[in-house]
Amino acid sequence: METLTFLHGRLAQTTILFALAMGAWAAWGYFRKTGISSSYWGALIIGEILVLGQGVLGVLLVVSGVRPAELLHFLYGVLVALGWPAVYLYTNARATRVEAALYALVSFAIFGLALRA
């Protein structure tokens, strides 16, 4: 159980840093007026897999009897997991400058939620 807790914590730190990097990358695309690149799409997929992996570890922890200090932790986890897919669906996978701004905002929001969780 300590191993699961350790891995869940390290993945949380990775998610925080990854979301910050994704937000900066999208903001860079916005300010350079280049939009979203194919490399960014690949990184988003990696980020979502990272978040879902953290969620699986969290579920395993709950099943094994470990509970977070606050119940809001569950809400934050769900919001983090749904953030990038929600933008993808909302924008119909467009990759213009406007979408870069949306991905930057959502990535920074994920960064904040992951910090709070």
Secondary structure as GFF3:
##gff-version 3
##sequence-region A 1 117
A	DSSP	alpha_helix	2	31	.	.	.	ID=ss1
A	DSSP	alpha_helix	38	63	.	.	.	ID=ss2
A	DSSP	alpha_helix	72	90	.	.	.	ID=ss3
A	DSSP	alpha_helix	97	116	.	.	.	ID=ss4
###
